Amino acid sequence: MASFKPTNIPVYPKLGEKVTQDTLYWKNYKAPVQIKEFGAITNIDFSPVTPHNFAVTAFTRIHIYGPFSQEPVKTFTRFKDTAYCGRFRSDGQLLVAGCEDSVVRLFDVGGKVALRMFRGHTKAVHVTDFTSDRYQILTGSDDYTCRLWDIPNATELNVYQEHTDYIRCGITSKLNRDLFITGSYDHTLKVFDARVDKSVMSMDHGQPIESLLLYPSEGLLVSAGGRYVKVWDLLKGGQPLVSLRNHHKTVTCLALSSNGQRLLSASLDRHVKVYSTTNYKVVHNFDYAASILSLALAPDDESIVVGMTNSILSIKHRKSPEESREISGQQRRRPSYRVFVKGKNYVPKQDDYLVSKPVKQYLAKYDKQLKKFNVSKALDCALEKWIRLRNPEVPVAVIKELDRRGTLKNALAGRDEQQLSRLLSFLIGNLVDMRFAPVLVVAAEMILDIYRSILGQSPVIDRQLLRMQDLLEREIDYQKELVEVLGMLDTMFASSLPKMEVPCSSVSRSNGLSILIQV
Amino acid sequence: MVEHGDIRVVHRGGSKIDFRQPVITNDSRFLLCASGECVKVFSTSTEECIHDLQGHTDLVTGVLLRPSNHLQVYSCSIDGTVRLWDFTDGILIKTYVIGCPVYSIYASANHEGVIFIVVPMLGDKRSELFQLVAVHLPQSGDQLVESRELSAVLSNVSSNPADIAFGRGGEYIASAKGLQLKVFFFKKQKSYEFSLKEDNKKGGLNTFTCVACHPKDDCIATGHGDGKIRLWRNFNHKKEYTYSTLHWHHNAVSSLCFTPEGTNLLSGGVESVLVQWRYNQESQRDFLPRLGAAITHIAVSPDGALFCTSHSDNKITIIQSCVKVSAVIQGLVKVLRLMARTKEGESVQTDLIVDPRSKALVLNGKPGHLQFYSLQRDKLLYNLDIVQQEYIHELGLEQFEVVKAAFDASGTWLATVEERKQKSAELEVNLKLWAFDEQTQSFVLNTTISAPHEARITAMCFRQATDSQTTMLVSTSKDGHFKAWQLATPAHTEDEGPSWSCDFVGTYHGLVPECCCFSADSSLLAVSFQEVVTVWSPTSWELLTTLSQPPGAIRDLCFGRLSCSKYLLGTTAKNLLCCWNLLTCSLEWSTSMDISLLLADPLSENMAAFCCQAGCTDLFVFKPSEPRPLFSHKAVCSGTVTRAVFAPREKMLDSCEENSQWLNRSQLHFLTQYMDLMTFTTKAEDDRLMASSKQLVIDDSVAMTPFYLLLGKHRHQQQENQDPMSSLSAERTPLPQSSVAIKELLQTPAHVLPSTSFLCSMFVQSLLISVTDLSGCRENNKKAEEEMESEKEEEDSEQEMESSIVRSEQAAVSVQSAECAAPALTKAQVRELRRLKKLDHSWLAGLLDS
């Protein structure tokens, strides 16, 4: 005597995002801390030394935040106009910032008043950076020039006037004190050597350049401008390596994860995308509330800081390992479960006598009814509100089972207005779902057959039937369009397919377009 | 063609055991059932088949315990004989020749020396009318008795044994046919007839399907086509009879049975639920649901403790007083039902396959199951539930059927296709992939692909190579595509393990692919599209070449193996067998034959082709490289053979005769039109089997214990010794188990027993004697010089003899047996014999050591 076999509820593949290692890694951040600044946040820079404070440049101020503080630990306010590009020196002691009023200011992190003021630019300075020898400053300005300054003497060392438009990004080499790279709105990025007066390399990005990034090895350079992120190989004389177009608005900022394996790009389209640096595929995506202007990653990816146009600074901290474990641990410590597992891990000793007890088969409500051949009740049980809404595959599986037993008609017949309207609303919700359609169409046809005679007696049912008709018409139109598109694509593929020696009609991988569209 | 006398086609196991009602013996230890041309005796506790009562030359149609001797059983057969057997020993006692085919047999304790049988009315086989006749069995000492004195009791009865039953104490007999119930009273020699209308108001069918009579009361229970059970009373009046109706079954009641005391009535039908009705309190019912398949017969043991039900899937279930299934005797499930349903001749069922791991034959079994049938042991190993759905027993309901199955080369993967076709809805197809689980030693569902193709799947095969890392499955379908499925490692952490996904979809000019086949080294895939064979490279999915030999669509495709792997063979619908050479991509040879099935032996170059000619099937075995067939056999069976398989042998044969060499590595099994499993054997193999079966006669009364195994080994040795002495072979030596010593040893509580060291010697000695007994007999025939020797040792052994009671006991037994063999022994001789037995310990020790 075999036991009752419960209804098989098929597990459908989950639609949408798949969980990968990257997803797990980048999702392992706490809820963001949001801080309101005074204006759009144009730059965020992490101090290279512990405790890794970060400087946030917004409007006329630069705030310095500690790694876990929600209040600024330090504020620089001595700017006449909008400040730009507050950056730390490699020892974390000094901070440089440009300003709308064309003056470059150098601050001691401990002090309040500027140590040095570098005057020379004629327009707003958007780019400032320290060279790797720590005694010079690179600046780039809207007056199309970039300059090198000596910190001890506060004098201008050199002026480079090669760009023909605003210079909005620049970066100095960490390995060579004389090398720096600037990007400009004239679509070019230029590599300069301080030992000569001219640029040594020039590359055309094609769009106004917003951000630059050097790999730690400094063999590869990443530039962002327009919707494109481009990777250049400096060792091959500035050969373009890849061009990525994953954003649909201007990319504003670039960052590299701590191990150099992942590249992050932030854009005005409110997304931060994470690329793998091996194949340059997007592996993860963050959504933010507003257009993003600046982005920075703390060392070891401890936190992600994003500044947006709506002057909100969003800080996400990584969950500590204990914290991420705690969640699963809490579930295990629930008392009801402990009662459940009591004695589960008891290992029988040698002379223990095992009394085997038949395992009781627990059946779902609808299965209990099916076992008793109560078909209508089984369908009612499966159509309970929380099952119907949360897992629609259960009612569908029960309908399929009833159909298999040849008793679906009996189960659907003899319902009052309320029951029928519940059934119809379920059908309307799921009829056009590709996974359920074959089963539900049969049920819908049966309902129409059974209740044809009583049409017009209940306004509720009539309204639902009209809605269903409407839904089906729209679906048919939609399918028609899809078939048209498929036909167009087929002709395109046929013309683009190279002629093979052996005549062989459409051969496609299963993940090819034709299959996808058939679905 | 040369007739090969030493290779014959033999029936291989899987005979039908649900044909007639089984019989449980009085002591409830054995169950007897008719099975083909023999009667099988099963043990009710171990489910093992103990004897085959062989002797009938045609289908056995009934088994009945002899009312006057409960250790004997009658069996009747179409061959026109009734035979009387002693079922405990499996000996034929008597054969009564009736002279015309017998369809069923009845007897009652009140009718001494008379049996009632159903025979055709006119005495010839073709007749549709049957009569119940009484046969007086003549008392004579002969084995073969002619008893042609038949006296008719009732005419125009049904040939179905369930339609006739003896009433209380054998006073009357009830017979039902169609819409008529006849009751014949023996005392009055008068019969009453009651008839029903064809169908009642509600449209139910009133035809009688079975009859049972209450053993203590005047009551007849009848089952009807619409599921009703009627209880008839007062049937000794023409007019004033009454009946009451019970209704639970929704389809025809196929079997009814009263328990011996008459307290309960059992009924069963297609619902596969055993219903137990209380007699006189019919509203109280007990159910035993989900017995697996439709119930065809119900039988109750004479003491009422055991019920047994036969099911339509060739199964007998033994139930302990309607609560617990205690044993299941399962035969090879026949799928005749399926063949009947598909009218276009295309059988909806899996090929015969051999599981590479267990070497079991795999084919369709119960609905929605695959059965694993061990060819070596002729036993059903297990049923694998493929569909995993509650089976609804209802006539006319479309069920999921397993239509295709395939194993990969190592047996770690099993692919199955199940189908369900409904009139209104589309075809439902599921492709399931099962992984072998080492821990549970069974297949576990890995991936279910619903709707893998848009139409029916026509063929499916795994990539053969065992060394390749990836397993691949290719399926072809009527929708014009063939798809390659591959085991993909999990790309996402969410998924638990690897699962199967589609790797490639191929088409060829929109033609419908029919068969697919991988070459022996898996470097090539051949897919036939109607008349064209396309050859693909499975690594790059390039179309390498196309081969075609019109007219006629390709029916079968097969790559050669081993040295012939450069050949690709195909059969076409237009009676052509083609062999292509893949190196030159040209036709090597072709011949005109109507081949219904072509298959390759995986272990040799040989190929087997079944040809259908004039209603018979011929077999040809050939090598693709040689023009002459290795072996041919005309008319292996009637009808076409559509399923066959080469099963690898456990042990290679070393036959060197040319025509039987092809059977050395593997054995060819095939299914006939009537779903009989047949095979080919050589003469040498038959002889060996006969020899081994003689050795394996085991007394059933012995329980299987470690002791038994130990002692059983002994007995074998004895028998081997015994063989040369034919004069003693008939004598039964008592088994050592029955000796007092061992009984004492096993039954006394351990704390009362003396030390083990003491017992050990005693125990071993008790074993020795039984052999001595034998050797003693042998000694009789030996020369006198040995006796001389033994006399010297007599004194020591005397002492030993006194010390052990056990020994003397045992000796006494053996003396008895010796006396049986030679009753003329005098007392002096006995004493001498006894003395002899004491003496040859040294000889015995040597024997034991060896």
Interface residues (C-beta under 8 A of the other chain):
Chain A: M1 A2 S3 F4 K5 P6 T7 N8 P10 K14 K18 V19 T20 Q21 L24 L370 E401 D403 R404 R405 G406 P438 V442 M500 V502 P503 C504 S505 S506 V507 S508 R509 S510 I515
Chain B: L288 P289 R290 L291 G292 V325 Q388 Q389 E390 I392 E394 L397 E398 F400 R420 Q422 S424 A425 E426 T448 S450 K483 A491 H492 T493 E494 S501 C502 D503 F504 V505 G506 T507 Y508 H509 G510 W541 E542 L543 L544 T545 T546
